[in-house]
């Protein structure tokens, strides 16, 4: 076992932070200048070191927002407090390495990629032996670090695979500390894909429900295909949105725990996962119908525009969210061939506009409780609540009014055997929408109203009761 005074050399990517700073830099650059994608491919021809140099010249990574390995960082601070010399040695560009060192104030020396010399594997070992000496311990995370561990006096393993751990032990290098790799990758992917959000896509079934066409097996089958196609496409856009929003999410009290923001899942895996999900989604959509596949393409384009640009504009973002909800109902109409009535369309727009404002107000209330004045990456201030409250409540009341007018219409009289029962549904809508806004005002609303509705007993009972009463109104005279 190495002496407590043996210098400890610490890797950056995958070790000190679970993320890859080069990938982070590329994504940050493309977010600001997406037209440089082709230039990136040309830069790769200059070699990895030259590529890093050019990327570093275009973007300055915010070291303060990187997701650190908290348990390792605490241990390193204790080692430094005990007088141990710490050295940061990384294949990342020197501009990133020095930014990290300045942020953490832990390291006595920094070794990094510079001047066409990529500090990885054997090159890193050579630099360590020249600058630190042969007597050192090394903290790393990957198989590429094996030559360095074999030459070191001690090994600190950070999230390594079982095979790498065995290889280090077989080399005879004493393992000073082993920080285990977090488990539960499947659970992380379920979170990243927002599988719980698939419930939103049940809106595709609304035309079936309002027309009471669940006995038509062909339409039900087409709607089922459409549901899964929309769900997979939505999950793909969630992955891309999280990759796009890394900086904003890392400054949000809840969103910073998302799998990509916290670097529990690699960023490149997110890109690959989104591509696979989109391919599966369009394969299913084409099985349903060409018209629906085009609707799905429109949804992907609109939600991508929202993620990249539209969500940064006050009120425009909530209008787009309302449109995206209503779009699902329209997609259900296309795939089933059941037309959407003006009543359903107007009711949907007001309801979903209100829910979008619930989402935005819930986020602002959370920021207000945390003593902050505005949302990072969005054009909203806590003071906007005085406008957003009445706007959202007014939209929810408008949806109830539209429903009431529908109950008195000739169309409803011809569709329901006992139209008077629908007034109970109207009362249920009034109660449920008011409940959402009261919970929002109290700071008890989740930043996603759907998640709240799924977890809240009162919401579940209210929605189930309204569905049951609607069915009774159709069947009982």
N, C-alpha and C positions, 0 to 999 in steps of 0.2 A: 504493500500500500504506500502511495507517495506521501511525502512529508506535507504537513499543512502549509509549509512555505514554498512548496513546488509551484511554479507559475502555472496558472490554469488558462489554457487557450480555448476560447469559446467560439463556436460557429454561429452564424446568424440565421440564414434561411432554413426553416424546418427545426431549428433548435431554440434559439433565443425567441424567435417568433415562428409560429407554425406556418406562416405564409411564405410565398416566394416573392421577394422584393422586385425581381426583374419582371415577373408577370404583372405584379401590381403596377409597376411603372409603365409598362406597355398599355395596360388597360386605362390608366389615368391619361396617357397621351392620346389614345384613340377616343376617349370620351371628349377631349377638348378639340381634337383634330382628326375626325374619323376618315378624312380623305387621305391620310398618310398611311393607310393600310398597305397599299402597293409599295410604297417606299420602304416600309418595314421589311417586306420580303426581299428587296434589293439589299438592304443593310445586312441581312443574314449571310450574304455572299462574302462579306468582309470578315467572317469568323465571329466566334462568340464574344471575344473581347472587344472587337471593333463594334459589334452590335450593341453591347452594353454601353460603350462610350457614346455612341450616337443617341441612344435612348436617353441617357443621363443628360445629354445636352439639350434635350427637348422638354424634360419634366423634372421637377424637384419633388421627390416623394416626401409626404408629411410623416416624419418618423413618430410624431406624437400620437398618430392615429393607428399605428400598427398594433395588431393584437399580440400581446406578449404572452409568453409561457409563464404564468404567475408563480407556479411552484418553483421553477428554476430560478426566476428572477429573485425571489425571496432568499433562496439558498445562496445565490451569488452575492447578494448584499451581506449576508452573514459571513461569507468567506472573506469579503473585502474588509469588513469590520474587524476580522481577526488578523488582518495584516497581509493577506494573500495578494499576490500580484495577478491581475486579470488582463488578458489580452484578447481583443476581438479580431478573429481571423476569418475572412469571408470571401467567397467568390463574387459577391456583389460589388458593384462599382464603388470606388473610394468615396464618391459624393454621398452615397447612401450610407456607407459604413461610418463616416464621420458625423453624419446627421444623427445616426443612432447613438453613437458615443456621446455626442453633445446632449442628446435627450436623456439618456440614462445616467450619465455621470458616474460610470462604474469602472471604466477601462483605463488602464495605464498606457496602453499602446494599441494601435489599429493597423492591421494588415489587410489589404483589399486589392481587388483588380484595378490595374491602372496601366496606362501607356502600352496597351497592346499585350499585357501579360495577365492571362486569366488565372486567378489564384484558386485552383481546384485540384484535388487529388494530390499527385506527386509534386506539383508546383507549389501547392500550399505547404506541404511538408518541408520542402526545401526552404521556403521563406521563413517558416517557424524556426527551423534549425539555425538559420543564419541570424535572425533577429532576436530570438528568445534563447536559443541554446538547445542542447540535446536533453536537458533535464526539464521536462514539462508534462503536464496532464492535459487531456483534450476532451472537450464536450462537443459531441456531434450527434447526428441523427440518421445517417444513411450509409449504404454499402460503399459509396465513394470515399468515405472516411476511414475505411479499414486500414489502408497503409499508414495513416497517421496514428491510429490507435496502436498498431503493432510497434511503432517506434516510440510511443509515449511511455512514461512511467506509471500513468494511471488513466483510466477511462471513465468518463461520465456519459452515460447513455441516456438519450432524450428521445422517447417515443420511437425506439427502434423496433424492427420486426424481430420475431423470435429467431429467425435464421441469422440475422446480423448479430444479435446478442450471443448466440452460440459461437459464431466465428470469432468474436472478440475474446470470449472466454477461452477458446481453443488456442488463441495466439499467446496466452500466458500473461497478458496485460491485466493487472488487478483492476476490478471494477470498483471505483470509488463511490459511485452513486448511480442509481438507475431510476429514471423518471418514466413511468409506464406510459405506453400509448393508450389514449382514451379509446374505449370500445363503443359499440352501438352504432356502426356505420349505417345500417339499414334504418334505424330510428332517425338518424340525421338526414338521410335522403327523404324520408317521409315528411319531416319538418320543412326541408328546403323546397320540396315540391308542393307544400301547402295542401296536402291531400284533404284536410278538413274543409278547404275552400271549394272542393268539388261540389259541395252542397249548393253553391250558387248556380251551378249548371242544371239543377233541377228545374230552373226557370224555363228550360227548353220544353218541359212537359206541360207548361201552363196552357198552351192552346188545346192540348189533349184534355186537360182537366176542365177548362171552361166550356168545351164543347161536349164533354162527357163521352169521349170516343175511345175509352180504354178497352172496349170490346173489339176494336179493329186491330187484329194482330199485326198486319202489315205496317200500320202507322206506329204501333207501339215498338215494333222491331226497329224501324227507322229512327225513332226518337231515342231508343237505347244506344244505337250506334253513334248518334249525334252527341249524346251525353258524354260518352267516353272519349270521343274525338275532341270535344270542347275541353274536357277535363285535362287530357294530356297536353293539348296546346296551351291551356292556361298555366299548367305547371311549368312548361318550357318558358313562358314569358315571365313567370315568377323567378325562375333561376336567372334569366338574363337581367331582370330588373334588380335583383340583389347584387349581381356583379357590377351593374351600372351604378348602384347607390352605395357602394362600400363606405365612402367617407361620411355620407349623411347618416347611414345606419350606425356607424361606430360612435357617433355623437348623440344617438338617441338612447334614452334610458332602457327601453325594451328591445329595440331592433338590433342593438349591439350584440345580442346573444344569438342572432341568426347564424346558421352554419357557415356561411361564407364570410360574413363580417367578423366572426370570431376565429376564422381560419380552421374550423374543425373539419371542413371539407376543402380540398384543393380547388383553386379557382379554375384551372384548366379542366378539371373533372366537371365543373358546372357548365362550361361551354360545350363539352362533348355530350353531357346529359341532355342539355336543351336541344341539341341537334337531333339526337335519337328520338326524343319525345315528339318533336315536330314531324319527323318522318312517319312515326306511328300514327300520329293524329290525322295527317292528311291521307294516309292509307285507309284509315277507317272512314274518313269523311267521303272519299270517293266511292266507297262501298255503299254509303247512304244515298248520295246523289251528287251530281256535278254542281247543281245550284247551291247545295249546302256547303260543298267544298269551297266555293267562291265566297260564301258568307264567312266561313272559317278564316279564309285568307284575309278578308276585310277586318275581321276581329283582331288577327295577329298584327296587321299593319296599324290599326288604331291604338291597340294597347301598347305597341312599341313606341308609337309617336307620343303617347301619354308618358311612358317611362323616360324617354329621352328628352322631351321638351315641354309638353303641355302641362305637366304637373307642377311646373315652376311658376305658373301664372295664377294669381288669386282668382277664385270663383270659376275660371275656365276648367280647372282641374276637377272640381266637383260636378260640373256639367258633363264633362267627358265620362266620369264614373257613372253618372246616371244613364248616359247613353249606352255605355258598355253593359250595364244590367239589362236595359230594355232591349239591347241588341240580341241577347240570348232568347228572349221571348220571340223576336222576329225570326231568329234562326230556327226555332221550333216550329214556327208557322211554315217556313220554307220546306223543311224536311218532312213535315206531315201533310202539307197541302191544305192545312186548316187556316183560313184567313183570320187575321187579327182585327178586331173591331176597333173603331175610334175610342170606345169606352175603355177597353183594356189598354190601349196605347196611352191615353192621357192619364189613366190611373197609375200605370207603370212609371211614367216619367216623373210625376209628382212624388210617388212613394220612394223611388230610388234617389231622387235628388235630395229628399229629406234624409235618407240613410247615409248618403255621401257626406252631408253636412254633420250628421252625428259623428261620423268617423273623424272629420277634421276638428270639430269642437272637442271631442274626447282627447285628441292629441294636444290641443292648446291648453285644456284644463290641466293635463299632466305636466306640461311645461310650466304653467302658472304655479302649480304646487311645488315645483322644483326651483322656483325663484328665477326662471328664465323668461325672457321677453319675446322671443321669436323662435321659429322653427328653422333649423339649418336646411338649406336647399329648397325651401318653399317660401313663397311670398306671403307669409302670414305672420301676424303679430298677436300677442295675447290680447291686446286691446281690440282686435277685430271681433272678439266674442260678442260685443254689444250689438253688432250687426248680424253675425252668423246665427245667434240664438233665435231671434224672431223670424229670420229668413227660413231656417230649417223647420221651426214649429209651424210656420205658415204653410210651407210646402206639404207637411204631413196632414194638416187640416184640409188643404185643397184636395188631397187624395181621398179623404173621407167624404168630402162634398161630392166629388165625382162619383164615388160609389153610391151615395144616396140618390143622386140624379139617375143613375143607371137603374136602381131598384124601381123607380117610378116610370121607366121607359117601356115602350111597347115591346122592344126586343127581349127584355127580361121577363115580361109577363108571358111571352110565348115560349119561354125556355124552362121556367120553374113551375112546378105544380103548386107550391105554397110560397108565394113571393114574400109574404109578410115575415117569414123566418129570416130573410136576408137582413132585416133591420137589426137583428141580434148580431149579425156579422159586422154591421156598421158600428155598433157599440163596441164590439171587440177590437175593431181597428182603432177606434178612438182611444180605448184603454191602453192598447199595446204601444201605440206611438207615443202617448203621453208618458208611459212608463219608461220608454227608452230615453226620452229627454230628461226626465227627473234623474235617472241613473247617471246620465251624462253630467248634469249640473252638480251632482254629489261627488263626481270624480270616481264613480264606480263602473264606468263604461270601459270595456276593453277598446283598444284603438281600432279593432275590427268589429263592427256591430254584429256580423254573422257569428263570430266566435262567442260573443256575449249571448246571442239568442240561443245558441246550441247549449250553452252552459247554464243559462238562467231558467230556473224552474217556471217562473211566472210567464216567461216568453213561450216556452215549450207548451205549456197548458193552454195559453191564449191561442196560439196558432193552430194547435190540434183541435180545439173547440170550434174555431171558425171553419176549419175544413169539414168537420163533422156536420155542423149546422148547414153548410152549403149543400152537402150531399143530401141531407134530409129535406131541404127546400126543393131539391130537384125531384125526389122520389115520392114524397108524401103530399097528398092533396087534402 
